[in-house]
Amino acid sequence: MSRSAPTRREFIRFGSGIVTASAAMNLTVLEPNLLSAYARAAAPSDTVRFASIGTGVRGCELLQASLRVPGIECVGVCDLYDSRHEAAKEAVKKDVPASRDYRTILDRKDVDAVMVATSDHQHRKVVVDACLAGKDVYCEKPMSHTVEDGFAMVAATQKANRILQIGSQGVSSILYGKAREIYGSGRLGDVFMIEAYSDRNSASGAWVYPIPPDSSELTIDWNAFLDGAPKRPFDPARFFRWRCFADYGEGLAGDLFVHLISGIHFITGTNTAAQRAQSTGGIFRWKDGRDFPDLLETFYDYPAFRVVLRCNLNNDAGGFLAFYGTKGTMTIKGSTLSYQPQDTRPQAEGYSIYGWPARLREQYLKKWHEDHPLPAPLNFHVDEEVESFTTPHDYDAVADHQANFFNAVRSRKPVVENEVFGNHAAIGCHMANYAYFNKATAVWDQAAKKIVKA
């Protein structure tokens, strides 16, 4: 005989054969935001003219997405590799001025804003210079290469009264907006545990990008690339695969964790760095001279909940985000958000009482059911319903995130992912790497604005 607790349907049937239960799943296709990239075009007088600084693969993706945003115009591109000038013009479908030197972009009076998609170690200097030049900035994630860089960028942005938006597009996604709504409604109950992962299994996913056949010191400004990093002989692998190396990038934490952290912060309404972080992982497969692990798992302590993040470059499990609450579970997998309520109604103990004598068990059950009477027959109906939400098939969160930024440039209203929000997410990335490389618990010292060992 099973000693497990009664199931929900067993509980419903107790004392009545008339009550019913139904199980169903509702799938809702979400509508784009009114201020999204799909809104009507802006007036010609409101056109925002921007230039792109950094036009590698991510820079070109941003340019392609910008074609879906109304009321903006690309008027220039900049990259240290000459062939990327051609790629950028193809991406934006327009012949625009191109340069290796980003300062020529900042000197132009017809440029209102810039999109920064350089390697991480150059974010600080480009963003600070752009703010000093009076430009608003959309900067790719992670915001900073070091903790010190992040606070310097915050100070420069606020001193110059500029708008800075960091490029974790999930925070502008209608899917994450729905998740934030559900979380804020209290339907999940108390959430003490959040789990997320972002896994992939390919050379490209591990940043082992092919080297273009025309790459050389003639086509790449190697010395400008090294600005802010240790001097080295020309090495195209470091230029094109910079995410693998600590001199220029932040590895898995900066490339993938940052999306997970930003999404969690946005959905939960958190705008602070984690208190502590512990990491484990290693280089198991991609032993190509890289600095960063190909498997990284980090445990974060926040005041109200705990977070477990994982990135694995050795298996394509995709992406997943889950919030485990006392009243329900919410998950995001791909472009689908699901909410599963839990049965939290009182139930009679159905396990430990089977270690009691029958007379005591019967006495307990009789008293319990007297204290918890069932609803009257014919008046009882329970819905066991999973709610699911998805985005339209052609939805582009990157375009929505850009629209969020350019609308703020026009209105001067706050963006969804400003310099403070972006800095807190980046600190989480730095903490993960600090804990991994130091084999110690990373603690965030808010007063000193630095990471210390436990």
C-alpha positions in Angstrom: 0.0 0.0 0.0 1.3 3.5 -0.9 2.2 5.7 1.9 2.5 8.8 -0.3 0.3 11.8 0.4 -3.1 12.0 -1.5 -2.9 13.5 -5.0 -4.8 16.6 -5.7 -7.6 14.6 -7.5 -7.7 12.1 -4.7 -8.2 15.0 -2.3 -10.9 16.4 -4.5 -12.8 13.1 -4.7 -12.7 12.5 -0.9 -16.3 12.6 0.4 -17.9 13.4 -3.0 -18.1 11.8 -6.4 -19.6 15.0 -7.9 -16.7 17.5 -7.9 -14.7 17.9 -11.0 -11.2 18.9 -12.0 -9.9 20.0 -15.4 -6.4 20.2 -16.8 -5.5 22.5 -19.7 -2.8 24.6 -21.2 -3.3 28.1 -22.5 -0.8 29.5 -25.1 -0.9 33.2 -25.7 1.0 35.0 -28.4 2.2 38.3 -26.8 1.7 41.6 -28.6 4.6 43.9 -29.2 4.9 47.0 -27.0 3.4 50.2 -28.2 6.8 51.9 -28.0 8.6 49.0 -29.6 10.4 48.8 -32.9 7.1 48.1 -34.5 5.5 51.4 -33.6 4.7 53.9 -36.3 7.6 55.9 -37.7 8.8 59.0 -36.0 8.5 62.4 -37.5 11.5 63.5 -39.7 12.3 66.2 -37.2 12.8 63.6 -34.5 15.2 61.5 -36.5 18.2 60.4 -34.3 21.5 60.1 -36.2 23.9 57.5 -34.9 27.2 55.9 -35.7 28.4 52.4 -34.8 31.8 52.0 -33.1 32.8 48.3 -33.6 31.3 46.5 -36.5 32.3 42.9 -36.0 29.6 40.2 -35.8 27.7 41.8 -32.9 28.1 45.3 -34.4 26.6 44.1 -37.7 23.8 42.4 -35.9 23.0 45.7 -34.2 23.1 47.5 -37.5 20.7 45.0 -39.1 18.3 45.3 -36.2 18.4 49.1 -36.5 16.7 48.8 -39.9 13.6 47.8 -38.0 13.6 50.8 -35.7 11.7 53.8 -36.9 13.1 57.4 -36.8 16.8 56.6 -36.7 19.6 56.9 -39.3 23.1 55.4 -39.4 25.6 58.1 -40.6 28.9 56.4 -39.9 30.8 53.3 -38.9 34.1 52.6 -37.2 36.3 49.5 -36.8 39.9 48.6 -36.4 39.7 46.0 -39.2 39.2 47.5 -42.7 37.0 44.7 -44.1 34.5 45.2 -41.3 33.8 48.7 -42.9 32.5 46.9 -45.9 30.5 44.4 -43.8 28.9 47.3 -41.8 27.8 49.1 -45.0 26.3 45.8 -46.2 24.5 45.3 -42.9 23.0 48.8 -42.8 22.4 48.7 -46.6 23.9 52.1 -47.0 27.2 53.7 -48.1 28.3 55.6 -45.0 31.6 57.2 -44.0 33.9 54.6 -42.3 37.0 55.0 -40.1 39.4 53.1 -37.9 39.6 56.0 -35.4 36.4 56.3 -33.3 37.4 59.9 -32.3 36.5 61.0 -35.9 33.0 59.8 -35.1 32.8 61.7 -31.8 34.0 64.9 -33.5 31.1 65.0 -35.9 28.3 67.4 -35.0 25.7 65.4 -37.0 26.1 62.3 -34.7 23.6 62.3 -31.8 24.4 58.9 -30.4 26.8 56.0 -30.8 26.5 52.2 -30.5 29.6 50.6 -29.0 30.3 47.0 -29.9 34.1 46.8 -29.3 35.9 44.3 -27.2 35.2 44.6 -23.5 38.5 46.2 -22.5 37.8 49.2 -24.7 34.3 49.9 -23.5 35.5 52.3 -20.8 37.6 54.6 -23.0 35.0 54.8 -25.8 32.0 55.4 -23.5 33.8 58.0 -21.4 35.0 59.8 -24.5 31.6 59.6 -26.1 30.0 61.2 -23.0 32.6 63.9 -22.9 31.7 64.6 -26.6 28.0 65.0 -25.7 26.9 61.7 -27.3 24.3 59.3 -25.9 25.6 55.7 -25.9 24.2 52.2 -26.5 27.0 49.9 -25.2 27.1 46.2 -25.6 27.2 43.9 -22.6 29.0 43.4 -20.3 29.2 47.1 -19.5 32.7 46.9 -18.1 35.9 44.9 -18.2 36.8 45.6 -14.6 35.0 46.8 -11.5 37.0 50.1 -11.7 36.0 50.6 -15.3 32.3 50.2 -14.5 32.3 52.9 -11.8 34.3 55.3 -14.1 31.6 54.8 -16.8 28.8 55.5 -14.3 30.6 58.7 -13.2 31.2 59.9 -16.7 27.7 59.2 -17.8 26.1 61.1 -14.9 28.5 64.0 -15.0 27.8 64.6 -18.6 24.1 64.0 -18.2 24.1 61.5 -21.0 21.9 58.5 -21.6 23.7 55.1 -21.5 21.9 51.9 -22.2 23.6 48.5 -21.9 22.9 45.9 -24.5 21.3 42.9 -22.8 18.2 43.0 -25.0 16.2 40.6 -22.8 15.2 43.4 -20.5 13.3 45.0 -23.3 11.7 41.7 -24.4 7.9 41.4 -24.2 8.5 37.9 -22.9 10.6 39.1 -20.0 8.0 41.9 -19.5 5.3 39.2 -19.0 7.6 37.3 -16.6 8.1 40.5 -14.6 4.4 41.0 -14.4 3.8 37.5 -13.1 6.6 37.7 -10.6 5.3 41.1 -9.3 1.7 39.8 -9.0 2.7 37.5 -6.2 1.3 34.4 -8.0 4.6 32.6 -7.5 4.5 33.2 -3.8 7.9 33.6 -2.1 10.8 32.9 -4.5 13.9 31.7 -2.7 15.6 29.9 -5.6 16.4 30.9 -9.2 18.2 28.7 -11.7 19.4 29.5 -15.2 21.8 28.1 -17.8 23.0 29.0 -21.3 24.8 26.1 -23.0 26.1 25.5 -26.5 28.2 23.0 -28.3 30.1 24.2 -31.4 33.4 25.9 -32.3 31.5 29.1 -33.0 29.7 28.9 -29.7 33.2 28.6 -28.0 34.4 31.7 -29.9 36.8 29.7 -32.2 35.9 32.0 -35.1 37.8 31.5 -38.4 40.5 34.0 -39.2 39.6 36.1 -42.3 42.1 35.5 -45.2 43.0 39.2 -45.5 43.8 39.8 -41.8 47.2 41.3 -41.3 48.9 44.3 -39.7 48.1 46.2 -42.9 44.3 45.6 -42.5 44.1 45.7 -38.7 45.2 48.5 -36.4 46.8 46.1 -33.9 48.3 48.9 -31.7 45.0 50.6 -31.3 43.4 47.2 -30.3 46.1 46.8 -27.6 45.3 50.2 -26.1 44.5 49.3 -22.4 46.0 45.8 -22.7 49.5 44.3 -22.4 51.7 44.8 -25.5 52.0 41.7 -27.7 53.2 40.8 -31.2 50.4 40.7 -33.8 48.1 37.8 -33.2 44.9 37.6 -35.3 43.5 34.9 -33.0 43.5 37.3 -30.1 41.9 40.0 -32.3 39.0 37.8 -33.6 38.7 35.5 -30.6 39.2 38.1 -27.9 36.4 36.7 -25.6 38.7 33.8 -24.8 41.4 36.0 -23.2 41.3 37.9 -20.0 43.3 40.9 -21.5 40.2 41.8 -23.6 37.1 40.0 -22.4 35.3 38.3 -19.5 34.7 34.8 -21.0 31.5 32.9 -20.3 30.6 35.3 -17.5 30.7 38.4 -19.6 29.3 36.8 -22.8 26.5 34.7 -21.3 26.1 35.1 -17.6 25.5 38.7 -18.1 22.2 38.0 -20.0 21.0 35.7 -17.3 21.9 38.1 -14.5 20.3 41.1 -16.3 17.1 39.1 -16.9 16.9 38.0 -13.3 17.5 41.5 -12.0 14.8 42.9 -14.4 12.2 40.3 -13.7 12.6 40.4 -9.9 13.1 44.2 -9.7 16.6 43.8 -8.3 19.1 46.6 -8.9 22.0 45.7 -6.7 25.1 43.4 -7.0 25.0 40.0 -5.5 26.4 39.7 -2.0 28.6 36.6 -2.6 29.6 34.3 -5.4 31.2 30.8 -5.5 32.4 29.3 -8.8 33.5 26.0 -10.2 34.4 24.8 -13.7 37.4 24.3 -15.9 38.8 24.0 -19.4 37.8 20.5 -20.4 37.5 20.6 -24.2 38.6 23.8 -25.8 42.3 23.6 -24.9 43.5 26.2 -27.4 45.4 28.6 -25.1 42.4 30.4 -23.8 42.3 31.9 -20.3 38.6 31.3 -19.5 36.9 28.0 -18.7 34.6 26.2 -21.1 32.4 25.2 -18.2 31.5 27.6 -15.4 28.9 27.3 -12.6 28.4 30.0 -10.1 26.2 30.2 -6.9 25.1 33.7 -5.9 23.8 35.0 -2.6 21.2 37.8 -2.8 19.4 39.2 0.2 16.0 37.5 -0.7 17.0 34.6 -2.8 19.8 32.4 -4.2 20.8 32.0 -7.8 22.6 29.2 -9.6 24.0 29.9 -13.1 25.7 27.6 -15.5 27.3 27.9 -18.9 28.7 24.9 -20.7 30.4 25.0 -24.1 30.4 21.2 -24.3 26.7 20.4 -24.7 23.9 22.2 -26.5 21.2 22.3 -23.8 20.3 25.8 -25.0 19.0 28.4 -22.5 16.7 28.1 -19.5 15.5 30.4 -16.7 13.4 29.2 -13.8 11.9 30.9 -10.7 10.8 28.4 -8.0 8.2 29.9 -5.7 6.1 28.6 -2.9 2.9 28.9 -5.0 4.2 28.2 -8.5 7.0 27.8 -10.9 7.8 30.1 -13.8 10.2 29.0 -16.6 11.5 30.6 -19.8 12.8 28.2 -22.4 13.6 29.6 -25.8 10.7 32.0 -26.8 8.2 30.4 -24.4 7.3 31.4 -20.9 5.3 29.0 -18.8 3.7 29.4 -15.4 2.7 26.3 -13.4 0.7 26.8 -10.2 1.2 24.5 -7.3 -1.5 23.0 -5.1 -1.0 24.8 -1.8 -4.4 23.9 -0.2 -4.1 22.3 3.2 -3.9 18.5 3.0 -4.1 15.9 5.7 -0.8 14.2 6.5 -0.5 11.1 4.4 2.9 9.7 5.3 4.1 9.8 8.9 0.7 8.8 10.4 1.2 5.3 9.0 3.7 4.8 11.8 0.9 5.5 14.3 -1.5 2.9 15.6 -4.7 2.8 13.5 -6.8 4.3 16.3 -4.6 7.4 16.5 -4.4 7.8 12.8 -8.2 7.6 12.5 -8.6 10.1 15.3 -6.2 12.5 13.5 -7.9 12.2 10.1 -11.4 12.6 11.6 -10.3 15.8 13.4 -8.5 17.1 10.3 -11.5 16.7 8.1 -13.7 18.3 10.7 -11.4 21.3 10.7 -11.1 21.4 6.9 -14.6 20.7 5.4 -15.0 20.3 1.7 -17.0 22.8 -0.3 -20.6 21.8 -1.0 -21.2 19.3 -3.8 -21.8 20.9 -7.3 -20.1 24.1 -6.1 -16.6 22.9 -6.3 -14.4 23.3 -9.4 -10.6 23.3 -9.7 -8.6 24.4 -12.7 -5.1 22.8 -13.0 -3.9 25.1 -15.7 -0.5 25.8 -17.1 -0.3 29.2 -18.7 2.2 29.7 -21.5 3.2 32.8 -23.5 5.3 33.1 -26.6 6.5 35.9 -29.0 5.4 36.4 -32.6 7.6 34.3 -35.0 9.3 37.5 -36.4 9.8 39.2 -33.0 13.2 40.8 -32.5 14.1 41.8 -29.0 17.3 43.5 -30.2 15.3 45.9 -32.2 13.0 46.6 -29.2 16.0 47.2 -27.0 17.4 49.7 -29.5 13.9 51.4 -29.9 13.9 51.7 -26.1 17.3 53.5 -26.3 16.4 55.8 -29.2 13.0 56.8 -27.7 15.0 57.8 -24.5 17.4 59.8 -26.6 14.4 61.8 -27.9 12.5 62.1 -24.7 15.4 62.2 -22.2 13.5 59.8 -20.1 15.3 56.9 -18.3 16.1 53.8 -20.3 15.3 50.3 -19.0 19.0 49.3 -18.6 20.9 52.3 -17.5 24.5 52.6 -16.3 23.7 51.7 -12.7 21.7 48.6 -13.7 24.3 47.6 -16.2 27.1 48.1 -13.7 25.4 45.8 -11.1 25.0 43.0 -13.7 28.7 43.4 -14.8 29.8 43.2 -11.2 28.1 39.8 -11.0 30.3 38.7 -14.0 33.5 40.0 -12.4 32.5 38.2 -9.1 32.1 34.9 -11.0 35.5 35.1 -12.6 37.1 36.3 -9.4 35.8 33.3 -7.5 36.9 30.9 -10.3 40.4 32.2 -10.7 41.1 32.7 -7.0 39.4 29.5 -5.9 37.7 31.4 -3.2 34.3 32.9 -2.3 34.0 36.4 -3.8 32.3 39.0 -1.6 31.0 42.3 -2.8 32.2 45.2 -0.6 29.7 47.9 -1.4 31.4 50.5 0.8 34.8 50.0 -0.8 33.3 49.3 -4.3 35.5 46.2 -4.8 35.5 42.4 -4.7 37.2 40.8 -1.7 37.8 37.2 -0.6 35.6 35.8 2.1 
